[in-house]
């Protein structure tokens, strides 16, 4: 029986491109004053990857580039969604980024605390509990 | 021109989109302690993809598997989001087999 590696390669590409996007979008949105410029870069890189996918003779290369292209273009939208999360306080704001400093000034909901960086406790928590739990985790 | 990768990319987006749905529902009704089972199921699908001769079948199986593994690493954070009231919180969850053992493991968060 022949082994077909294309599924494994597609799985690895999908997994690592999601992971990379997940980390990059947060990092770039946190540190870059502009998000329109990196968003445009993501789209352009995505288009080039897609052209590469169209031009590759091998199915494996076409698959890898095709998946990578789509997730890169998706990352462009995620930059804007990430900013919305920061405004809502669902992702921490970075006071040394001028754009985030402005968000912190204009939106009461924004915070510098990462409320998600802890283990689940198994019950609904209120705002004070949430801050305490996040602070406790920070000290550990 | 090779359009295979383009369509695989589109399907990948759909499968990732479906991931948002099942991670939220899965965490709500089952709880984050199910993560090793989802990770194992994903790994199994990827393993099955190796034995599918048809490229489309192999790719679909692989991406579904990869998406299940990714989802398993999202469960813990989703549980915290629900506890914060960002998503509907459900107290009565179905506990997985060996929940006590799994509870002692460090759940992944990427």
gemmi code that builds the backbone of each chain (N, CA, C; Angstrom):
import gemmi

chains = {
    "A": [
        ("UNK", (0.838, -1.209, 0.000), (0.000, 0.000, 0.000), (0.872, 1.257, 0.000)),
        ("UNK", (0.540, 2.169, -0.893), (1.306, 3.417, -0.953), (0.818, 4.405, 0.103)),
        ("UNK", (1.757, 5.117, 0.673), (1.412, 6.148, 1.649), (1.256, 7.466, 0.893)),
        ("UNK", (0.138, 8.179, 1.165), (-0.108, 9.470, 0.521), (0.134, 10.587, 1.543)),
        ("UNK", (1.217, 11.349, 1.329), (1.613, 12.339, 2.326), (0.868, 13.668, 2.200)),
        ("UNK", (0.038, 13.813, 1.160), (-0.550, 15.141, 0.918), (-1.466, 15.597, 2.063)),
        ("UNK", (-2.190, 14.637, 2.671), (-3.078, 14.987, 3.790), (-2.286, 15.451, 5.002)),
        ("UNK", (-1.193, 14.738, 5.285), (-0.337, 15.101, 6.425), (0.263, 16.492, 6.218)),
        ("UNK", (0.715, 16.746, 5.007), (1.316, 18.051, 4.714), (0.262, 19.155, 4.801)),
        ("UNK", (-0.959, 18.868, 4.316), (-2.043, 19.850, 4.434), (-2.359, 20.117, 5.904)),
        ("UNK", (-2.377, 19.049, 6.723), (-2.678, 19.192, 8.150), (-1.614, 20.063, 8.831)),
        ("UNK", (-0.344, 19.774, 8.546), (0.747, 20.544, 9.156), (0.684, 22.004, 8.714)),
        ("UNK", (0.434, 22.227, 7.412), (0.354, 23.603, 6.915), (-0.792, 24.350, 7.597)),
        ("UNK", (-1.968, 23.684, 7.658), (-3.124, 24.339, 8.279), (-2.812, 24.659, 9.740)),
        ("UNK", (-2.303, 23.663, 10.487), (-2.042, 23.853, 11.913), (-1.041, 24.982, 12.148)),
        ("UNK", (0.095, 24.930, 11.453), (1.143, 25.924, 11.719), (0.789, 27.304, 11.173)),
        ("UNK", (0.018, 27.352, 10.067), (-0.346, 28.686, 9.584), (-1.394, 29.324, 10.503)),
        ("UNK", (-2.270, 28.510, 11.090), (-3.231, 29.074, 12.065), (-2.452, 29.579, 13.285)),
        ("UNK", (-1.518, 28.764, 13.752), (-0.728, 29.130, 14.940), (0.059, 30.419, 14.684)),
        ("UNK", (0.723, 30.463, 13.529), (1.533, 31.625, 13.189), (0.653, 32.878, 13.126)),
        ("UNK", (-0.509, 32.755, 12.470), (-1.413, 33.897, 12.354), (-1.882, 34.367, 13.716)),
        ("UNK", (-2.232, 33.394, 14.567), (-2.702, 33.638, 15.923), (-1.693, 34.493, 16.701)),
        ("UNK", (-0.420, 34.123, 16.606), (0.634, 34.829, 17.341), (0.966, 36.160, 16.661)),
        ("UNK", (1.149, 36.134, 15.338), (1.550, 37.347, 14.603), (0.515, 38.463, 14.714)),
        ("UNK", (-0.772, 38.105, 14.551), (-1.826, 39.127, 14.599), (-1.799, 39.848, 15.946)),
        ("UNK", (-1.687, 39.089, 17.040), (-1.640, 39.712, 18.369), (-0.421, 40.595, 18.524)),
        ("UNK", (0.745, 40.082, 18.104), (2.002, 40.827, 18.251), (1.955, 42.117, 17.442)),
        ("UNK", (1.569, 42.008, 16.173), (1.594, 43.185, 15.298), (0.574, 44.217, 15.776)),
        ("UNK", (-0.633, 43.752, 16.123), (-1.665, 44.693, 16.567), (-1.229, 45.390, 17.842)),
        ("UNK", (-0.484, 44.663, 18.699), (-0.057, 45.220, 19.978), (1.030, 46.292, 19.800)),
        ("UNK", (1.967, 46.031, 18.882), (3.145, 46.897, 18.802), (3.100, 47.931, 17.691)),
        ("UNK", (2.296, 47.686, 16.652), (2.306, 48.620, 15.520), (1.296, 49.742, 15.742)),
        ("UNK", (1.726, 50.965, 15.465), (0.819, 52.102, 15.613), (-0.270, 52.037, 14.537)),
        ("UNK", (0.134, 51.646, 13.325), (-0.838, 51.511, 12.240), (-1.239, 50.044, 12.110)),
        ("UNK", (-2.524, 49.778, 11.835), (-2.855, 48.390, 11.496), (-3.227, 48.269, 10.023)),
        ("UNK", (-3.502, 49.398, 9.378), (-3.860, 49.328, 7.956), (-2.671, 48.871, 7.112)),
        ("UNK", (-1.469, 49.363, 7.461), (-0.280, 48.989, 6.682), (0.017, 47.491, 6.795)),
        ("UNK", (0.135, 46.931, 8.019), (0.354, 45.472, 8.075), (-0.788, 44.679, 7.454)),
        ("UNK", (-2.020, 45.179, 7.560), (-3.155, 44.464, 6.960), (-2.976, 44.399, 5.440)),
        ("UNK", (-2.550, 45.526, 4.845), (-2.313, 45.546, 3.400), (-1.186, 44.579, 3.039)),
        ("UNK", (-0.133, 44.540, 3.870), (0.992, 43.617, 3.615), (0.500, 42.171, 3.609)),
        ("UNK", (-0.354, 41.814, 4.592), (-0.876, 40.445, 4.660), (-1.605, 40.094, 3.361)),
        ("UNK", (-2.420, 41.037, 2.857), (-3.190, 40.760, 1.633), (-2.240, 40.559, 0.448)),
        ("UNK", (-1.233, 41.449, 0.345), (-0.303, 41.348, -0.793), (0.484, 40.034, -0.730)),
        ("UNK", (0.989, 39.699, 0.466), (1.728, 38.429, 0.605), (0.807, 37.263, 0.253)),
        ("UNK", (-0.443, 37.332, 0.719), (-1.418, 36.277, 0.442), (-1.654, 36.103, -1.059)),
        ("UNK", (-1.750, 37.234, -1.772), (-1.980, 37.158, -3.232), (-0.786, 36.507, -3.927)),
        ("UNK", (0.426, 36.896, -3.509), (1.622, 36.274, -4.116), (1.666, 34.774, -3.833)),
        ("UNK", (1.333, 34.381, -2.606), (1.318, 32.954, -2.282), (0.300, 32.228, -3.174)),
        ("UNK", (-0.846, 32.887, -3.412), (-1.886, 32.269, -4.240), (-1.418, 32.121, -5.685)),
        ("UNK", (-0.706, 33.141, -6.190), (-0.171, 33.039, -7.556), (0.800, 31.861, -7.626)),
        ("UNK", (1.634, 31.746, -6.578), (2.575, 30.619, -6.517), (1.832, 29.296, -6.543)),
        ("UNK", (0.705, 29.236, -5.819), (-0.090, 28.011, -5.770), (-0.652, 27.669, -7.156)),
        ("UNK", (-1.136, 28.704, -7.867), (-1.669, 28.480, -9.221), (-0.592, 27.970, -10.173)),
        ("UNK", (0.642, 28.471, -9.979), (1.703, 28.149, -10.933), (2.438, 26.847, -10.621)),
        ("UNK", (2.185, 26.251, -9.413), (2.985, 25.065, -9.091), (2.418, 23.815, -9.759)),
        ("UNK", (3.304, 23.067, -10.325), (2.915, 21.843, -11.019), (2.574, 20.748, -10.016)),
        ("UNK", (3.239, 20.765, -8.860), (3.019, 19.696, -7.890), (1.788, 19.992, -7.027)),
        ("UNK", (0.950, 18.979, -6.810), (-0.253, 19.156, -5.983), (0.124, 19.516, -4.561)),
        ("UNK", (1.213, 18.922, -4.069), (1.615, 19.164, -2.679), (1.995, 20.626, -2.484)),
        ("UNK", (2.799, 21.163, -3.394), (3.222, 22.562, -3.278), (2.015, 23.491, -3.453)),
        ("UNK", (1.151, 23.157, -4.400), (-0.043, 23.962, -4.643), (-0.922, 24.004, -3.388)),
        ("UNK", (-1.054, 22.844, -2.712), (-1.851, 22.751, -1.489), (-1.258, 23.621, -0.383)),
        ("UNK", (0.054, 23.458, -0.165), (0.727, 24.206, 0.905), (0.557, 25.705, 0.690)),
        ("UNK", (0.846, 26.162, -0.522), (0.761, 27.592, -0.807), (-0.689, 28.079, -0.762)),
        ("UNK", (-1.617, 27.249, -1.241), (-3.033, 27.622, -1.239), (-3.559, 27.836, 0.171)),
        ("UNK", (-3.243, 26.907, 1.085), (-3.703, 27.029, 2.479), (-3.057, 28.245, 3.129)),
        ("UNK", (-1.746, 28.367, 2.927), (-0.976, 29.448, 3.540), (-1.497, 30.805, 3.058)),
        ("UNK", (-1.826, 30.875, 1.761), (-2.351, 32.110, 1.179), (-3.653, 32.536, 1.848)),
        ("UNK", (-4.584, 31.580, 1.973), (-5.904, 31.914, 2.533), (-5.793, 32.352, 3.981)),
        ("UNK", (-4.963, 31.658, 4.776), (-4.875, 32.044, 6.194), (-4.184, 33.404, 6.321)),
        ("UNK", (-3.234, 33.709, 5.427), (-2.552, 35.008, 5.478), (-3.541, 36.137, 5.178)),
        ("UNK", (-4.413, 35.915, 4.184), (-5.416, 36.940, 3.862), (-6.402, 37.079, 5.026)),
        ("UNK", (-6.746, 35.981, 5.644), (-7.636, 36.017, 6.808), (-6.998, 36.820, 7.955)),
        ("UNK", (-5.686, 36.680, 8.134), (-4.973, 37.415, 9.193), (-5.152, 38.916, 9.042)),
        ("UNK", (-5.266, 39.369, 7.794), (-5.468, 40.784, 7.538), (-6.759, 41.278, 8.207)),
        ("UNK", (-7.841, 40.502, 8.079), (-9.106, 40.864, 8.742), (-8.980, 40.744, 10.257)),
        ("UNK", (-8.219, 39.741, 10.681), (-8.085, 39.508, 12.117), (-7.419, 40.686, 12.828)),
        ("UNK", (-6.554, 41.426, 12.127), (-5.924, 42.599, 12.753), (-6.996, 43.576, 13.229)),
        ("UNK", (-8.039, 43.777, 12.411), (-9.118, 44.700, 12.781), (-9.991, 44.100, 13.887)),
        ("UNK", (-10.212, 42.803, 13.801), (-11.004, 42.149, 14.859), (-10.242, 42.187, 16.188)),
        ("UNK", (-8.904, 42.054, 16.100), (-8.085, 42.092, 17.308), (-8.175, 43.463, 17.968)),
        ("UNK", (-8.190, 44.531, 17.152), (-8.320, 45.878, 17.716), (-9.655, 46.020, 18.447)),
        ("UNK", (-10.701, 45.406, 17.885), (-12.012, 45.452, 18.549), (-11.953, 44.741, 19.905)),
        ("UNK", (-11.194, 43.626, 19.947), (-11.066, 42.900, 21.214), (-10.367, 43.766, 22.251)),
        ("UNK", (-9.355, 44.504, 21.811), (-8.625, 45.384, 22.734), (-9.576, 46.463, 23.257)),
        ("UNK", (-10.404, 47.032, 22.369), (-11.357, 48.077, 22.768), (-12.332, 47.524, 23.806)),
        ("UNK", (-12.769, 46.280, 23.597), (-13.726, 45.662, 24.527), (-13.077, 45.181, 25.825)),
        ("UNK", (-11.736, 45.187, 25.888), (-11.040, 44.690, 27.072), (-10.866, 43.188, 27.076)),
        ("UNK", (-11.109, 42.545, 25.933), (-10.985, 41.082, 25.870), (-9.570, 40.653, 25.513)),
        ("UNK", (-8.775, 41.623, 25.126), (-7.353, 41.383, 24.905), (-6.632, 42.599, 25.481)),
        ("UNK", (-5.452, 42.403, 26.113), (-4.838, 43.528, 26.827), (-4.290, 44.615, 25.896)),
        ("UNK", (-4.459, 45.870, 26.334), (-3.924, 47.001, 25.578), (-2.482, 47.276, 26.004)),
        ("UNK", (-1.728, 47.856, 25.103), (-0.319, 48.169, 25.343), (-0.175, 49.688, 25.452)),
        ("UNK", (0.003, 50.222, 26.684), (0.009, 51.679, 26.863), (1.136, 52.375, 26.098)),
        ("UNK", (2.217, 51.654, 25.765), (3.313, 52.324, 25.063), (3.080, 52.402, 23.557)),
        ("UNK", (1.980, 51.810, 23.080), (1.584, 51.984, 21.682), (0.601, 53.167, 21.624)),
        ("UNK", (0.937, 54.251, 20.885), (0.075, 55.446, 20.873), (-1.390, 55.145, 20.528)),
        ("UNK", (-1.606, 54.234, 19.572), (-2.986, 53.890, 19.197), (-3.719, 53.247, 20.371)),
        ("UNK", (-3.017, 52.355, 21.096), (-3.634, 51.717, 22.259), (-3.816, 52.709, 23.400)),
        ("UNK", (-2.864, 53.629, 23.565), (-2.988, 54.649, 24.622), (-4.277, 55.441, 24.397)),
        ("UNK", (-4.545, 55.753, 23.133), (-5.769, 56.471, 22.754), (-7.014, 55.633, 23.083)),
        ("UNK", (-6.936, 54.334, 22.771), (-8.063, 53.425, 23.060), (-8.317, 53.393, 24.569)),
        ("UNK", (-7.226, 53.314, 25.352), (-7.371, 53.256, 26.816), (-8.035, 54.534, 27.334)),
        ("UNK", (-7.713, 55.669, 26.686), (-8.297, 56.959, 27.112), (-9.779, 57.032, 26.751)),
        ("UNK", (-10.108, 56.537, 25.554), (-11.468, 56.739, 25.040), (-12.467, 55.667, 25.467)),
        ("UNK", (-11.972, 54.470, 25.779), (-12.898, 53.374, 26.076), (-12.658, 52.838, 27.479)),
        ("UNK", (-13.663, 52.984, 28.332), (-13.583, 52.487, 29.710), (-13.370, 50.980, 29.752)),
        ("UNK", (-13.896, 50.299, 28.730), (-13.832, 48.837, 28.702), (-12.408, 48.316, 28.496)),
        ("UNK", (-11.531, 49.110, 27.865), (-10.174, 48.638, 27.573), (-9.365, 48.489, 28.857)),
        ("UNK", (-8.458, 47.508, 28.871), (-7.651, 47.244, 30.064), (-6.259, 46.772, 29.644)),
        ("UNK", (-5.306, 46.857, 30.573), (-3.963, 46.358, 30.260), (-3.777, 44.933, 30.789)),
        ("UNK", (-4.819, 44.410, 31.473), (-4.714, 43.073, 32.068), (-5.157, 42.008, 31.067)),
        ("UNK", (-4.395, 40.910, 31.016), (-4.796, 39.767, 30.191), (-5.662, 38.843, 31.046)),
        ("UNK", (-6.975, 38.945, 30.867), (-7.912, 38.197, 31.717), (-7.958, 36.709, 31.378)),
        ("UNK", (-7.382, 36.337, 30.244), (-7.471, 34.940, 29.791), (-6.285, 34.097, 30.244)),
        ("UNK", (-5.277, 34.749, 30.810), (-4.041, 34.030, 31.123), (-4.132, 33.343, 32.488)),
        ("UNK", (-4.974, 32.332, 32.571), (-5.127, 31.581, 33.819), (-5.811, 30.258, 33.508)),
        ("UNK", (-5.900, 29.382, 34.539), (-6.615, 28.128, 34.354), (-8.099, 28.339, 34.662)),
        ("UNK", (-8.980, 27.544, 34.049), (-10.404, 27.649, 34.378), (-10.646, 27.267, 35.840)),
        ("UNK", (-11.646, 27.901, 36.477), (-11.958, 27.576, 37.872), (-13.274, 26.800, 37.997)),
        ("UNK", (-14.076, 26.818, 36.933), (-15.301, 26.011, 36.950), (-16.552, 26.750, 37.402)),
        ("UNK", (-16.472, 28.067, 37.601), (-17.679, 28.838, 37.940), (-17.603, 30.205, 37.266)),
        ("UNK", (-18.776, 30.865, 37.174), (-18.829, 32.212, 36.587), (-18.108, 33.178, 37.516)),
        ("UNK", (-17.271, 34.030, 36.974), (-16.545, 34.983, 37.825), (-17.017, 36.409, 37.505)),
        ("UNK", (-17.001, 37.272, 38.560), (-17.323, 38.681, 38.317), (-16.026, 39.448, 38.018)),
        ("UNK", (-16.143, 40.754, 37.806), (-14.984, 41.539, 37.382), (-13.840, 41.463, 38.394)),
        ("UNK", (-14.181, 41.591, 39.694), (-13.137, 41.566, 40.732), (-12.416, 40.216, 40.777)),
        ("UNK", (-13.234, 39.137, 40.752), (-12.660, 37.779, 40.734), (-11.715, 37.619, 39.548)),
        ("UNK", (-12.192, 38.102, 38.394), (-11.410, 37.947, 37.163), (-10.053, 38.629, 37.300)),
        ("UNK", (-10.062, 39.839, 37.864), (-8.797, 40.568, 38.034), (-7.897, 39.878, 39.043)),
        ("UNK", (-8.505, 39.391, 40.156), (-7.714, 38.681, 41.171), (-7.074, 37.425, 40.601)),
        ("UNK", (-7.873, 36.659, 39.864), (-7.359, 35.410, 39.291), (-6.225, 35.692, 38.305)),
        ("UNK", (-6.402, 36.732, 37.495), (-5.362, 37.073, 36.518), (-4.098, 37.539, 37.231)),
        ("UNK", (-4.280, 38.314, 38.340), (-3.118, 38.822, 39.082), (-2.380, 37.675, 39.770)),
        ("UNK", (-3.152, 36.724, 40.328), (-2.543, 35.580, 41.019), (-1.673, 34.784, 40.064)),
        ("UNK", (-2.221, 34.577, 38.851), (-1.496, 33.807, 37.842), (-0.206, 34.551, 37.449)),
        ("UNK", (-0.294, 35.880, 37.399), (0.874, 36.680, 37.027), (2.023, 36.519, 37.995)),
        ("UNK", (1.691, 36.303, 39.296), (2.732, 36.201, 40.332), (3.395, 34.837, 40.341)),
        ("UNK", (2.660, 33.819, 39.905), (3.192, 32.448, 39.976), (4.410, 32.266, 39.075)),
    ],
    "B": [
        ("UNK", (-2.477, 25.991, -15.446), (-2.750, 26.581, -14.124), (-3.317, 25.521, -13.183)),
        ("UNK", (-2.779, 25.504, -11.963), (-3.182, 24.491, -10.984), (-4.118, 25.118, -9.941)),
        ("UNK", (-5.408, 24.754, -10.010), (-6.368, 25.374, -9.082), (-6.609, 24.519, -7.830)),
        ("UNK", (-5.888, 23.417, -7.729), (-6.100, 22.498, -6.593), (-5.870, 23.213, -5.250)),
        ("UNK", (-4.722, 23.890, -5.153), (-4.370, 24.570, -3.898), (-5.361, 25.654, -3.533)),
        ("UNK", (-5.865, 26.367, -4.544), (-6.845, 27.426, -4.301), (-8.098, 26.871, -3.621)),
        ("UNK", (-8.616, 25.768, -4.184), (-9.837, 25.193, -3.607), (-9.568, 24.562, -2.246)),
        ("UNK", (-8.371, 23.965, -2.096), (-8.017, 23.420, -0.779), (-7.969, 24.563, 0.243)),
        ("UNK", (-7.416, 25.712, -0.170), (-7.352, 26.873, 0.723), (-8.733, 27.340, 1.139)),
        ("UNK", (-9.659, 27.394, 0.175), (-11.032, 27.824, 0.487), (-11.693, 26.867, 1.483)),
        ("UNK", (-11.524, 25.562, 1.217), (-12.112, 24.561, 2.119), (-11.490, 24.687, 3.515)),
        ("UNK", (-10.177, 24.984, 3.554), (-9.501, 25.151, 4.851), (-10.169, 26.274, 5.641)),
        ("UNK", (-10.458, 27.399, 4.966), (-11.128, 28.515, 5.650), (-12.471, 28.070, 6.220)),
        ("UNK", (-13.234, 27.316, 5.439), (-14.537, 26.829, 5.909), (-14.366, 25.938, 7.138)),
        ("UNK", (-13.366, 25.048, 7.076), (-13.151, 24.120, 8.189), (-12.702, 24.879, 9.439)),
        ("UNK", (-11.844, 25.905, 9.252), (-11.425, 26.726, 10.399), (-12.651, 27.460, 10.967)),
        ("UNK", (-13.491, 27.983, 10.054), (-14.702, 28.689, 10.489), (-15.598, 27.772, 11.302)),
        ("UNK", (-15.725, 26.530, 10.864), (-16.519, 25.542, 11.584), (-15.891, 25.270, 12.956)),
        ("UNK", (-14.552, 25.414, 13.037), (-13.837, 25.225, 14.306), (-14.336, 26.175, 15.387)),
        ("UNK", (-14.595, 27.450, 15.004), (-15.121, 28.418, 15.982), (-16.389, 27.845, 16.613)),
        ("UNK", (-17.258, 27.302, 15.740), (-18.549, 26.775, 16.170), (-18.392, 25.596, 17.134)),
        ("UNK", (-17.609, 24.594, 16.739), (-17.579, 23.391, 17.591), (-16.766, 23.568, 18.866)),
        ("UNK", (-15.755, 24.467, 18.832), (-15.004, 24.701, 20.077), (-15.926, 25.353, 21.114)),
        ("UNK", (-16.756, 26.330, 20.662), (-17.666, 27.023, 21.581), (-18.705, 26.037, 22.142)),
        ("UNK", (-19.327, 25.264, 21.236), (-20.337, 24.290, 21.671), (-19.708, 23.178, 22.510)),
        ("UNK", (-18.587, 22.683, 22.055), (-17.920, 21.582, 22.760), (-17.555, 21.978, 24.186)),
        ("UNK", (-17.031, 23.190, 24.337), (-16.651, 23.653, 25.675), (-17.888, 23.813, 26.531)),
        ("UNK", (-18.973, 24.316, 25.921), (-20.197, 24.585, 26.692), (-20.807, 23.289, 27.251)),
        ("UNK", (-20.944, 22.296, 26.391), (-21.647, 21.088, 26.824), (-20.718, 20.032, 27.420)),
        ("UNK", (-19.470, 19.998, 26.970), (-18.559, 18.946, 27.440), (-17.530, 19.479, 28.439)),
        ("UNK", (-16.996, 20.674, 28.181), (-15.967, 21.230, 29.072), (-14.578, 21.014, 28.509)),
        ("UNK", (-13.636, 21.825, 29.008), (-12.291, 21.833, 28.400), (-11.512, 20.558, 28.694)),
        ("UNK", (-11.930, 19.771, 29.700), (-11.162, 18.564, 30.046), (-11.228, 17.498, 28.943)),
        ("UNK", (-12.089, 17.710, 27.964), (-12.161, 16.772, 26.839), (-11.010, 16.969, 25.856)),
        ("UNK", (-10.148, 17.979, 26.091), (-9.142, 18.306, 25.068), (-8.284, 17.122, 24.591)),
        ("UNK", (-7.837, 16.187, 25.479), (-6.984, 15.110, 24.945), (-7.721, 14.219, 23.952)),
        ("UNK", (-9.053, 14.073, 24.144), (-9.835, 13.232, 23.237), (-9.936, 13.875, 21.851)),
        ("UNK", (-10.111, 15.208, 21.838), (-10.160, 15.899, 20.544), (-8.806, 15.840, 19.856)),
        ("UNK", (-7.741, 15.968, 20.677), (-6.397, 15.906, 20.100), (-6.131, 14.510, 19.511)),
        ("UNK", (-6.568, 13.489, 20.242), (-6.372, 12.116, 19.764), (-7.182, 11.869, 18.490)),
        ("UNK", (-8.433, 12.371, 18.467), (-9.276, 12.182, 17.277), (-8.629, 12.860, 16.068)),
        ("UNK", (-8.094, 14.064, 16.284), (-7.436, 14.783, 15.191), (-6.230, 14.017, 14.674)),
        ("UNK", (-5.440, 13.487, 15.614), (-4.253, 12.730, 15.221), (-4.652, 11.485, 14.428)),
        ("UNK", (-5.745, 10.862, 14.853), (-6.240, 9.670, 14.150), (-6.640, 10.017, 12.712)),
        ("UNK", (-7.344, 11.141, 12.540), (-7.757, 11.545, 11.193), (-6.535, 11.796, 10.306)),
        ("UNK", (-5.524, 12.469, 10.873), (-4.309, 12.731, 10.085), (-3.653, 11.399, 9.701)),
        ("UNK", (-3.640, 10.446, 10.640), (-3.048, 9.131, 10.352), (-3.825, 8.430, 9.240)),
        ("UNK", (-5.176, 8.530, 9.299), (-5.999, 7.896, 8.255), (-5.689, 8.516, 6.885)),
        ("UNK", (-5.445, 9.849, 6.884), (-5.199, 10.544, 5.604), (-4.008, 9.955, 4.854)),
        ("UNK", (-3.058, 9.382, 5.600), (-1.871, 8.786, 4.968), (-2.244, 7.604, 4.070)),
        ("UNK", (-3.358, 6.951, 4.387), (-3.721, 5.716, 3.678), (-4.782, 5.940, 2.602)),
        ("UNK", (-5.152, 7.229, 2.358), (-6.137, 7.510, 1.316), (-5.403, 7.853, 0.025)),
        ("UNK", (-5.632, 7.068, -0.991), (-4.902, 7.249, -2.250), (-5.374, 8.494, -2.994)),
        ("UNK", (-6.657, 8.821, -2.852), (-7.207, 9.987, -3.546), (-6.735, 11.269, -2.858)),
        ("UNK", (-6.149, 12.198, -3.634), (-5.575, 13.409, -3.051), (-6.618, 14.258, -2.322)),
        ("UNK", (-7.796, 14.412, -2.933), (-8.839, 15.214, -2.280), (-9.255, 14.611, -0.938)),
        ("UNK", (-9.455, 13.305, -0.927), (-9.865, 12.632, 0.314), (-8.789, 12.778, 1.375)),
        ("UNK", (-7.532, 12.589, 0.966), (-6.419, 12.675, 1.914), (-6.297, 14.089, 2.486)),
        ("UNK", (-6.409, 15.096, 1.602), (-6.283, 16.487, 2.041), (-7.415, 16.858, 3.007)),
        ("UNK", (-8.658, 16.484, 2.662), (-9.792, 16.816, 3.534), (-9.625, 16.177, 4.905)),
        ("UNK", (-9.232, 14.905, 4.906), (-9.032, 14.192, 6.168), (-7.927, 14.864, 6.984)),
        ("UNK", (-6.846, 15.243, 6.304), (-5.710, 15.885, 6.981), (-6.103, 17.223, 7.592)),
        ("UNK", (-6.802, 18.052, 6.820), (-7.167, 19.381, 7.326), (-8.165, 19.270, 8.475)),
        ("UNK", (-9.133, 18.357, 8.335), (-10.079, 18.145, 9.441), (-9.312, 17.735, 10.704)),
        ("UNK", (-8.337, 16.845, 10.539), (-7.528, 16.393, 11.673), (-6.725, 17.542, 12.273)),
        ("UNK", (-6.075, 18.318, 11.406), (-5.273, 19.443, 11.887), (-6.137, 20.444, 12.629)),
        ("UNK", (-7.363, 20.663, 12.124), (-8.276, 21.611, 12.752), (-8.758, 21.091, 14.116)),
        ("UNK", (-8.963, 19.787, 14.221), (-9.352, 19.197, 15.518), (-8.227, 19.367, 16.538)),
        ("UNK", (-6.978, 19.163, 16.093), (-5.843, 19.311, 17.014), (-5.735, 20.772, 17.456)),
        ("UNK", (-5.892, 21.699, 16.503), (-5.840, 23.119, 16.861), (-6.956, 23.445, 17.865)),
        ("UNK", (-8.164, 22.965, 17.579), (-9.306, 23.230, 18.457), (-9.051, 22.719, 19.873)),
        ("UNK", (-8.379, 21.567, 19.970), (-8.115, 21.001, 21.298), (-7.219, 21.934, 22.122)),
        ("UNK", (-6.383, 22.727, 21.437), (-5.514, 23.660, 22.180), (-6.251, 24.959, 22.518)),
        ("UNK", (-7.465, 25.130, 21.986), (-8.249, 26.354, 22.240), (-9.240, 26.172, 23.391)),
        ("UNK", (-9.451, 24.906, 23.783), (-10.499, 24.620, 24.768), (-10.313, 25.348, 26.097)),
        ("UNK", (-9.073, 25.339, 26.604), (-8.847, 25.918, 27.932), (-9.199, 27.403, 27.931)),
        ("UNK", (-8.712, 28.132, 26.917), (-8.975, 29.564, 26.851), (-10.475, 29.827, 26.675)),
        ("UNK", (-11.138, 28.972, 25.907), (-12.582, 29.117, 25.716), (-13.318, 28.938, 27.044)),
        ("UNK", (-12.842, 27.999, 27.883), (-13.464, 27.787, 29.201), (-13.346, 29.057, 30.041)),
        ("UNK", (-12.185, 29.723, 29.980), (-11.995, 30.961, 30.747), (-12.915, 32.052, 30.200)),
        ("UNK", (-13.039, 32.135, 28.875), (-13.935, 33.146, 28.277), (-15.373, 32.955, 28.768)),
        ("UNK", (-15.819, 31.685, 28.834), (-17.182, 31.419, 29.294), (-17.329, 31.817, 30.765)),
        ("UNK", (-16.290, 31.551, 31.581), (-16.353, 31.927, 33.000), (-16.421, 33.437, 33.186)),
        ("UNK", (-15.871, 34.178, 32.221), (-15.910, 35.636, 32.293), (-17.244, 36.185, 31.798)),
        ("UNK", (-18.117, 35.287, 31.295), (-19.426, 35.712, 30.803), (-19.393, 36.208, 29.371)),
        ("UNK", (-18.286, 35.989, 28.666), (-18.202, 36.433, 27.269), (-18.957, 35.471, 26.357)),
        ("UNK", (-19.155, 34.255, 26.856), (-19.931, 33.240, 26.143), (-20.851, 32.595, 27.180)),
        ("UNK", (-21.982, 31.989, 26.734), (-22.898, 31.394, 27.716), (-22.187, 30.342, 28.569)),
        ("UNK", (-22.336, 30.468, 29.878), (-21.672, 29.537, 30.794), (-22.646, 28.433, 31.184)),
        ("UNK", (-22.183, 27.217, 31.133), (-23.022, 26.067, 31.479), (-22.339, 25.285, 32.596)),
        ("UNK", (-23.021, 25.228, 33.759), (-22.422, 24.564, 34.926), (-22.436, 23.038, 34.775)),
        ("UNK", (-23.523, 22.529, 34.144), (-23.701, 21.066, 34.072), (-23.037, 20.508, 32.827)),
        ("UNK", (-21.765, 20.196, 32.968), (-21.038, 19.672, 31.822), (-20.928, 18.153, 31.932)),
        ("UNK", (-20.773, 17.522, 30.781), (-20.575, 16.066, 30.765), (-19.089, 15.816, 30.983)),
        ("UNK", (-18.749, 15.187, 32.112), (-17.322, 14.989, 32.388), (-16.763, 13.856, 31.521)),
        ("UNK", (-15.526, 14.026, 31.067), (-14.925, 12.976, 30.228), (-14.435, 11.805, 31.077)),
        ("UNK", (-14.235, 10.633, 30.458), (-13.568, 9.541, 31.188), (-12.183, 10.011, 31.655)),
        ("UNK", (-11.787, 9.616, 32.842), (-10.473, 9.956, 33.421), (-10.303, 11.472, 33.640)),
        ("UNK", (-11.433, 12.158, 33.948), (-11.377, 13.616, 34.139), (-10.371, 14.002, 35.237)),
        ("UNK", (-10.295, 13.197, 36.309), (-9.388, 13.545, 37.419), (-7.932, 13.524, 36.971)),
        ("UNK", (-7.601, 12.533, 36.163), (-6.221, 12.423, 35.674), (-5.917, 13.588, 34.729)),
        ("UNK", (-6.852, 13.840, 33.790), (-6.643, 14.899, 32.800), (-6.517, 16.250, 33.491)),
        ("UNK", (-7.296, 16.444, 34.571), (-7.253, 17.704, 35.312), (-5.874, 18.023, 35.836)),
        ("UNK", (-5.065, 16.987, 36.080), (-3.705, 17.210, 36.603), (-2.717, 17.573, 35.507)),
        ("UNK", (-3.109, 17.311, 34.243), (-2.209, 17.657, 33.128), (-2.327, 19.139, 32.828)),
        ("UNK", (-1.295, 19.681, 32.241), (-1.343, 21.088, 31.826), (-2.021, 21.166, 30.459)),
        ("UNK", (-3.206, 21.780, 30.428), (-3.926, 21.899, 29.154), (-3.194, 22.886, 28.250)),
        ("UNK", (-3.077, 22.571, 26.959), (-2.316, 23.457, 26.072), (-3.040, 24.768, 25.784)),
        ("UNK", (-2.265, 25.815, 25.616), (-2.798, 27.117, 25.174), (-1.716, 27.730, 24.312)),
        ("UNK", (-1.969, 27.796, 23.010), (-0.930, 28.272, 22.095), (-1.092, 29.752, 21.781)),
    ],
}
model = gemmi.Model(1)
for chain_id, residues in chains.items():
    chain = gemmi.Chain(chain_id)
    for i, (resn, *xyz) in enumerate(residues, 1):
        res = gemmi.Residue()
        res.name, res.seqid = resn, gemmi.SeqId(i, " ")
        for name, pos in zip(("N", "CA", "C"), xyz):
            atom = gemmi.Atom()
            atom.name, atom.element = name, gemmi.Element(name[0])
            atom.pos, atom.b_iso = gemmi.Position(*pos), 0.0
            res.add_atom(atom)
        chain.add_residue(res)
    model.add_chain(chain)
structure = gemmi.Structure()
structure.add_model(model)
structure.setup_entities()
